[in-house]
């Protein structure tokens, strides 16, 4: 059996880091972890090829070779996925589609022959048996959540890791919270399921064996969803690090209630975690209550961010404007909060109603849904009727993003972060790509582009006053170039 696995092209978005990749000579930000994991579940005697369109083009020859074409992706990949499906159809090849894009939006792809609308571990045995006899069903569903202790090590051999800026792994699925705009709990549930510590360490060892030395992203919906289990894993990882070469720079996603557990933060820092993406959403208590973001309410959000920075981890924040409770002052409040807290990497998006979420159901019942979500937080497209004036909301949002990523505001935010940041834990390797990126930034940001005066002031101040975090400062400065491009400032 010849199986072609295809991952769609990611458009320029906040997290695509499209405009950073040339600095570090990489082709894509992250590998297609879902497809690599699915590939590891297929029979060993099947022939597999994986084409990541962010790395290489899909040719007719690739499709002609295959018996089946498997496509996965997220909502933001809809256009590219549709092109892949059409290319396969033109060569009369059956398509199997799965992943977040199709789990909540498969009805938008009537031309697809077969859908996997569940986590692959749960349906794989039936799925492979049907493929072997040529009797695939149109839909594969399951109401059960799989035990992740049976999830295999991803097939790293199907990609060239050096094409990517960051490698990805997964320890858990699911999130215990119930934010009404989030589709994670729709797909993965509210009871976090975890891999064993031995299993997770084996995955990291397999990455190290492949020659990978760069950063590693734990893609978990909420890494700290099961605090007891994650502490066990972190202690065993730390013990392993003392005798093995697993000194990776880790980043992940977590909820803000991490600040209530100092032991957990200490363990994460000691293990090598340097950055956390946290959904802060809004400085407005009313808006947090509206969207059921209970873990963020009744606390000083600026102080919470600074606690994490003091521990030695950077907070990358997610923010939303467009809640029914938002007032016209929300744009200025968001700007002030982000600057004061020193959230350097601040992803601000317009509220969007994702399929099958509680928010979508409420707005649909109120007759306020207008269209599907594009999955791109920065496209300034509202797919529902807001309470605030529509034009004011979109214009205010665009101006907020523009102000956040002007060189002056962005560099000031890094300095605010550095004042609170106390690097701790194992030192991450200074890669050759880091040095190349810094040298290229001297020309691109220090000579060739607007904002060069602010850049040189920032470099000098960082070197003089924050030398212990100078490498981190330069990484953030280079990442800011991407955000300026995305914000339309360059």
TAZI-V765587 format. One record per residue. RES is the residue in three letters. PHI is phi in degrees with one decimal (NA if undefined). Layout:
RES,PHI
RES,PHI
This chain:
UNK,NA
UNK,-105.5
UNK,-117.2
UNK,-105.8
UNK,-101.1
UNK,-126.1
UNK,-109.4
UNK,-68.3
UNK,-76.0
UNK,-89.2
UNK,-69.7
UNK,-61.4
UNK,-134.1
UNK,-55.9
UNK,-94.1
UNK,-73.5
UNK,54.2
UNK,-52.3
UNK,-88.6
UNK,-94.1
UNK,-53.9
UNK,-62.6
UNK,-64.7
UNK,-111.4
UNK,57.0
UNK,-118.4
UNK,-98.7
UNK,-150.7
UNK,-76.1
UNK,-136.1
UNK,-80.1
UNK,-79.3
UNK,-59.6
UNK,-59.2
UNK,-66.4
UNK,-65.1
UNK,-74.0
UNK,-60.4
UNK,-57.9
UNK,-71.1
UNK,-90.9
UNK,-79.4
UNK,-55.3
UNK,-63.9
UNK,-90.3
UNK,-83.6
UNK,-93.8
UNK,-121.8
UNK,-131.5
UNK,-120.4
UNK,-114.9
UNK,-98.3
UNK,-66.1
UNK,-79.1
UNK,-116.1
UNK,-149.8
UNK,-85.3
UNK,-94.8
UNK,-104.5
UNK,-61.8
UNK,-63.8
UNK,-59.4
UNK,-68.3
UNK,-61.1
UNK,-68.4
UNK,-85.4
UNK,-85.1
UNK,-137.9
UNK,-112.4
UNK,-101.6
UNK,-125.0
UNK,-135.3
UNK,168.1
UNK,-106.9
UNK,-57.3
UNK,-64.8
UNK,-92.7
UNK,-55.0
UNK,-65.4
UNK,-66.5
UNK,-61.7
UNK,-63.7
UNK,-64.2
UNK,-62.0
UNK,-61.4
UNK,-67.3
UNK,-64.8
UNK,-67.8
UNK,-62.6
UNK,-64.5
UNK,-103.2
UNK,59.4
UNK,-108.5
UNK,-68.4
UNK,-111.5
UNK,-116.7
UNK,-119.1
UNK,-152.2
UNK,100.2
UNK,-53.7
UNK,-56.1
UNK,-94.1
UNK,-59.7
UNK,-105.4
UNK,-144.5
UNK,-65.2
UNK,-64.8
UNK,-82.7
UNK,-128.7
UNK,-64.3
UNK,-78.3
UNK,-76.5
UNK,-76.4
UNK,-141.3
UNK,-123.7
UNK,-105.2
UNK,-109.6
UNK,-158.9
UNK,-66.1
UNK,-61.9
UNK,-57.6
UNK,-76.5
UNK,-114.3
UNK,-63.0
UNK,-61.1
UNK,-64.7
UNK,-61.3
UNK,-65.8
UNK,-61.1
UNK,-67.7
UNK,-64.9
UNK,-62.5
UNK,-102.1
UNK,67.7
UNK,-132.0
UNK,-67.4
UNK,-80.5
UNK,-73.8
UNK,-125.9
UNK,-121.4
UNK,-127.1
UNK,-156.5
UNK,-87.6
UNK,-96.0
UNK,-95.5
UNK,-70.4
UNK,-78.1
UNK,-72.0
UNK,-67.7
UNK,-100.2
UNK,-78.4
UNK,-84.7
UNK,-68.0
UNK,-58.1
UNK,-83.0
UNK,-60.0
UNK,-68.0
UNK,-85.2
UNK,-128.7
UNK,-106.7
UNK,-52.3
UNK,-67.5
UNK,-74.0
UNK,-113.0
UNK,-77.3
UNK,-141.7
UNK,-93.6
UNK,-122.6
UNK,-139.5
UNK,-140.5
UNK,-98.6
UNK,-143.4
UNK,-131.8
UNK,102.3
UNK,-144.7
UNK,-75.1
UNK,-91.4
UNK,-137.7
UNK,-58.8
UNK,-74.8
UNK,-94.6
UNK,-95.6
UNK,-96.8
UNK,-60.4
UNK,-69.9
UNK,-67.6
UNK,-85.9
UNK,-117.9
UNK,84.2
UNK,-104.2
UNK,-108.1
UNK,-61.0
UNK,-109.5
UNK,-127.4
UNK,-83.9
UNK,-74.5
UNK,-61.2
UNK,-61.3
UNK,-63.8
UNK,-70.0
UNK,-65.0
UNK,-61.9
UNK,-64.3
UNK,-65.5
UNK,-65.2
UNK,-66.7
UNK,-65.6
UNK,-61.2
UNK,-65.9
UNK,-75.6
UNK,98.3
UNK,-71.6
UNK,-129.2
UNK,-86.9
UNK,-69.7
UNK,-128.3
UNK,-103.1
UNK,-79.1
UNK,-83.2
UNK,-49.9
UNK,-58.1
UNK,-152.8
UNK,-56.1
UNK,-101.3
UNK,-59.5
UNK,-118.5
UNK,-61.7
UNK,-60.9
UNK,-70.0
UNK,-69.5
UNK,-66.1
UNK,-59.7
UNK,-61.7
UNK,-63.1
UNK,-63.6
UNK,-71.8
UNK,-64.5
UNK,-61.4
UNK,-61.5
UNK,-66.2
UNK,-62.7
UNK,-70.5
UNK,-121.6
UNK,-137.4
UNK,-93.7
UNK,-123.0
UNK,-82.0
UNK,-88.1
UNK,-92.8
UNK,-101.7
UNK,-139.1
UNK,-160.9
UNK,-115.0
UNK,-150.6
UNK,-97.7
UNK,-67.5
UNK,-67.9
UNK,-59.6
UNK,-69.1
UNK,-84.8
UNK,-132.0
UNK,-65.6
UNK,-61.7
UNK,-62.2
UNK,-62.9
UNK,-61.2
UNK,-64.6
UNK,-63.2
UNK,-63.9
UNK,-62.9
UNK,-77.2
UNK,112.5
UNK,-76.7
UNK,-115.6
UNK,-143.0
UNK,-129.0
UNK,-88.7
UNK,-128.5
UNK,-78.9
UNK,-84.3
UNK,73.9
UNK,-162.2
UNK,-79.6
UNK,-87.3
UNK,-60.6
UNK,-60.8
UNK,-69.6
UNK,-65.3
UNK,-65.7
UNK,-57.4
UNK,-93.6
UNK,63.6
UNK,-87.4
UNK,-60.0
UNK,-67.0
UNK,-102.2
UNK,-83.5
UNK,55.7
UNK,-149.5
UNK,-80.2
UNK,-68.0
UNK,-63.2
UNK,-62.7
UNK,-61.9
UNK,-62.0
UNK,-67.6
UNK,-59.7
UNK,-67.6
UNK,-62.2
UNK,-60.2
UNK,-71.2
UNK,109.8
UNK,-123.6
UNK,-84.2
UNK,-90.4
UNK,-97.5
UNK,-105.5
UNK,-102.6
UNK,-133.7
UNK,-134.2
UNK,-121.4
UNK,118.5
UNK,-65.1
UNK,-59.0
UNK,-80.8
UNK,-65.6
UNK,-102.9
UNK,-57.1
UNK,-80.5
UNK,-62.5
UNK,-66.5
UNK,-67.4
UNK,-65.4
UNK,-63.7
UNK,-60.5
UNK,-62.5
UNK,-63.6
UNK,-61.1
UNK,-67.7
UNK,-66.0
UNK,-75.6
UNK,70.6
UNK,-82.9
UNK,-64.8
UNK,-90.1
UNK,-114.0
UNK,-90.6
UNK,-105.8
UNK,-131.8
UNK,-73.1
UNK,-55.5
UNK,-130.9
UNK,-93.7
UNK,-81.3
UNK,-56.2
UNK,69.9
UNK,-83.7
UNK,-64.5
UNK,-61.6
UNK,-60.1
UNK,-62.3
UNK,-65.3
UNK,-67.8
UNK,-65.2
UNK,-63.6
UNK,-88.5
UNK,71.4
UNK,-110.2
UNK,-78.1
UNK,-110.9
UNK,-164.6
UNK,-77.0
UNK,-76.8
UNK,-87.8
UNK,81.1
UNK,-105.8
UNK,-62.6
UNK,-104.5
UNK,-84.9
UNK,56.1
UNK,-114.3
UNK,-88.3
UNK,-102.9
UNK,-150.6
UNK,-85.6
UNK,-84.4
UNK,-76.8
UNK,-69.1
UNK,-55.2
UNK,-59.2
UNK,-65.6
UNK,-62.6
UNK,-65.8
UNK,-67.0
UNK,-64.2
UNK,-64.5
UNK,-63.9
UNK,-61.2
UNK,-68.7
UNK,-61.4
UNK,-62.2
UNK,-60.2
UNK,-64.5
UNK,-62.8
UNK,-112.1
UNK,-64.4
UNK,-52.9
UNK,-62.8
UNK,-65.1
UNK,-66.6
UNK,-67.6
UNK,-62.2
UNK,-67.3
UNK,-63.9
UNK,-62.8
UNK,-60.8
UNK,-63.8
UNK,-63.1
UNK,-64.3
UNK,-98.8
UNK,-82.5
UNK,-121.5
UNK,-53.5
UNK,-146.2
UNK,74.6
UNK,-66.4
UNK,-74.0
UNK,-72.1
UNK,-62.7
UNK,-85.6
UNK,-78.6
UNK,-58.7
UNK,-65.5
UNK,-63.5
UNK,-65.5
UNK,-60.6
UNK,-62.3
UNK,-62.6
UNK,-63.8
UNK,-67.7
UNK,-64.7
UNK,-59.2
UNK,-82.9
UNK,-63.4
UNK,-97.6
UNK,-96.8
UNK,-132.5
UNK,-84.4
UNK,-121.5
UNK,-63.5
UNK,90.8
UNK,-66.0
UNK,-64.0
UNK,-64.1
UNK,-62.3
UNK,-66.7
UNK,-61.7
UNK,-66.3
UNK,-58.8
UNK,-63.6
UNK,-65.7
UNK,-64.0
UNK,-68.8
UNK,-77.7
UNK,-103.5
UNK,-136.0
UNK,-62.6
UNK,-67.2
UNK,-119.8
UNK,-64.7
UNK,-61.9
UNK,-63.4
UNK,-60.5
UNK,-70.8
UNK,-60.0
UNK,-66.5
UNK,-62.0
UNK,-67.3
UNK,-60.4
UNK,-60.7
UNK,-61.0
UNK,-61.8
UNK,-64.3
UNK,-64.0
UNK,-65.4
UNK,-63.2
UNK,-78.1
UNK,78.7
UNK,-90.9
UNK,-125.7
